Amino acid sequence: MTKAELISSVAKKTGIEKGTIAAVIEASMDSIKSTMADGENIYLRGFGTFLIKERAEKVARNISKNTTITIPAHKIAAFKPAKEFQKVIK
């Protein structure tokens, strides 16, 4: 599902104009991004958690040059679905 399809689906279910729904979804995504950029996790009960995970430094191989490289420690964004969410998917 694309963002446009999500907007259409929510508009159809709620009866609210697509422009208003689009603004709400954009604002929600901006809030999620800025909150995670500040280093905080986001907990949505019944839906899931947006987490910031830390990856440790590791040594890898560059196959094309046959050399070893060091990948520095870094953070990644992750999503962990809630149990209720998992039940719906299965």
N, C-alpha and C positions, 0 to 999 in steps of 0.2 A: 504494500500500500504506500502510495506517495503522500506527500504533505497535502496536495490538492485533493486527493481522494479522502484523506482524513477529514479535511475541512468540510467537504461535501457530505460525508457521513454524519458528522456531528450536527451540521446545519439541518439535515433531514430529520434527525432524531429529536432535536430540540426546537425546531421552528424558528431559530434565530438566523439573522442574515449571515451570509458567507463572509462578508467583509468584517463583521464583528468577531466571528469565530476565528478568522485568520489573524486578527490583531491579538486575540487572547492566546492563540497557539504560539505566535511569534514571541509574545511577551513571556510566556511560560518557558520556551526554549532559551531565551536570553537570560532569564533568571536562573535556570539550571546551569547554563554555561558559566555565568559570573560567580555563582555560589561555588561551583566546583573549582574554578580558577582561584578562588580564595582558600582552597584546601578543605572545604567542608563536604561531607556526604549528604545526600538527600534521601529521606525515608518517606515513601508513599505507602501507607498501610493498605494491605490488600492487593497492591500492585507490584511493588519491588523497591529496590534500593539502588541508587546511582552511587557507585563507590569510586574512590581514588585508590588505586593499588600501586605499590612501589615495587619496581623490578630491580633486582640487585645487579651489580656490575658482573659481566660474564665475558668469557673468551669464546670467540667464534672463529670460523674459518671462511676466508674468501676463496671459494673454489676456483674461480677463474684465474686468480693470481697465485694460488697455492700459498697463501700467507695467513697468519693468524691476526685477528684484530680484536680489540677490546671494545665491547659495547658498554658505555657508561651506565651507571644507575639512572633510572628515569621513572616517571610516573605515567600511569595510563588510566583512562576512564573505563569503567566496567559497569555492567548492570547485572544485578542478582534478582531474579524474579521471586515474588512471594510464594508461599506454599499454595495459596488459593489460585494464583496465576498458573503455577505448574499443573495443578489439577485440571484446569481448563484446556491446557495444551495437550496433555496426554490422551 
